[in-house]
Amino acid sequence: MDISKNSIWLTYHDISQLEHLRQFIPEWSEILDRKKGSDLKEIDCYKDEEYGECYVFLAEKYNHLYAHFLITIYSALEYDLRCLAHLDMYSFKKFCTFLRKSNIKFKKIKNKNEIDLLRLYCNAYKHNNGFYTAGLIKKQKTQKIGDEIQYSNLNILEQYYLAYEFLWDLYAKLGIKKWL
């Protein structure tokens, strides 16, 4: 799907928050990846101990930046879902109730597993200091509770497209066909 040709107009007469991010995500992702690579290359010449300290420092800082980037994407999706479901405040439970009332099964929405995983990653960062939770362990069986999530290993651009496609498919299942 070419999302630049198939933008979604939400029925509440605003462009979606995910759509607002569309023009920035590829550029920001590339800038962040390039800067991270540049910073890591810059410390290559350091001695072992100094390199180790600098590497840990950079890895920690970039991990936080990638986590914040993912939270921006998921927050935009939550905003769109809140507006779509006419919720005063978004919660996953309330959203699932909206789906049931609309006769839509969460399991039938495109990318639902990836979006649920993104939700859990973001919640772990916000509410568990970026460490794996029991909910994440159920989906990421190779990890254990207390392991730090490596947000910088997640593909930001892919996460955005998965969220966009999730929203797109939900609109189709709801029969909303007001496109730009």
Secondary structure as UniProt FT lines:
FT   TURN            3..5
FT   STRAND          8..9
FT   TURN            11..12
FT   HELIX           17..22
FT   TURN            23..24
FT   HELIX           25..42
FT   TURN            43..45
FT   HELIX           48..84
FT   TURN            85..86
FT   HELIX           92..101
FT   TURN            102..103
FT   HELIX           106..108
FT   TURN            110..111
FT   HELIX           112..128
FT   TURN            129..130
FT   HELIX           134..139
FT   TURN            141..142
FT   TURN            145..146
FT   HELIX           151..153
FT   HELIX           156..174
//
